Amino acid sequence: MSLNKILKNTAIASTAVLSAGAGALYLLHEIDSKQVIDRIKKHLGEDTTIITTWVEPMFQRVNVDGQNVWALVGGVTTVQDNAEAQYHFIASALTGALLDIQRI
């Protein structure tokens, strides 16, 4: 096998591995986002109706209680007592744990 063929095969294999890794990270982000929304619903109360959600598409480095952490940042709109309420949240990108939630 020639050196060019080896390099070409290595480049193709590396690209495939990187693509698979990027796809896995995307799927994990989706799973984490859904888990975070479930945790917010539990935090606000099971009778709370969530009508819209948004989550930033990329993890962000944020300062929570003096510590820089990788986090998912987003918000939810709920119906509580027949009125809409909006919340912003920060959740750990590593564990999905809810780090902060504020009504705005």
N, C-alpha and C positions, 0 to 999 in steps of 0.2 A: 504494500500500500504506500502510495506517495505521501510526502509530507503535506502537500496541499489538500489531499483528500482527508487526512487525519485532522487537519485544522478545520476544514469545512464541517466534518462530522461533529467535532467538539463544539464548534460554534452553534450548530443546529441543536445539539443536545443541551447546551447551556441555555439557549433561548427557551427551549421547552420547559426546563426546570424553573427558570425565572417566571415564565408565564403561569405555570401551575402554582408557584408560590404567591404570585400576585392575586390569582383567583381565589386561593385559600384565604388570604388576608381579607379580600372583599367579602367572602361568605362569612368569615368570623365576625367582621364588623356588623353585618346584617343581623347575625344572631345576637351579638352583644346589644345592639340597638333595641331589639325586641325585648330582651331580658330587662333592659333598663326601663322601658315603658311599662312592663309588668310590675317592676319594683315601685315605680312612681304611683301606679294605680293602687298598690297595696298601701303605700305611704299616705296617700290622700284619702283612702277609704274605698272599700269594694263597691259602695253604692255610687261612687263618682263616675260620671260618664265622660270619657275622653272623646272629643270630637275631631281634633286635629293634633298632629305631632310634627315636629321637624327635628332633625339631627344633622349637625355639620358633617359633610362627607369625609372629612379627614380628622384624625386624632389631633388634638391641640395640646401644647404644653401650657398649663395654667397653674397659678399659685393658689393653693387651698390651704388655709391655716398656716401660712409661712413655708409651705413645702411645694416645690415644683413637681407636678405629676402629669403624666400623659392622660388625657381625658377625652370623653365624648361630651360635646356641648350641644344643648338643644332646648326645646321648649314643648309645652303641651297647652292646649286650650281645653278647658273642661266646662261642664255644666254643673253648677252647684247651687242649690236653692233657687232653681229656675233662672239663674243668671250665668253668663259666661265669665270665666276666670282664666287668666293666663299665668303660666309659671315658666321660669327658666331653670334649667338644671345643669349640673356638672356631675358626671359619673366616671369612675375609674375605667380607663381603656383596658387595663389588665384584668380586673376582676369583675367589672360591671357594677360594682357597689356604688350606690347613690352617695355622692360626697356633699352636695349642696343642692337645695331647691328653694327658690324664692318666688313668691307671688308678686306679679308686677301690676 
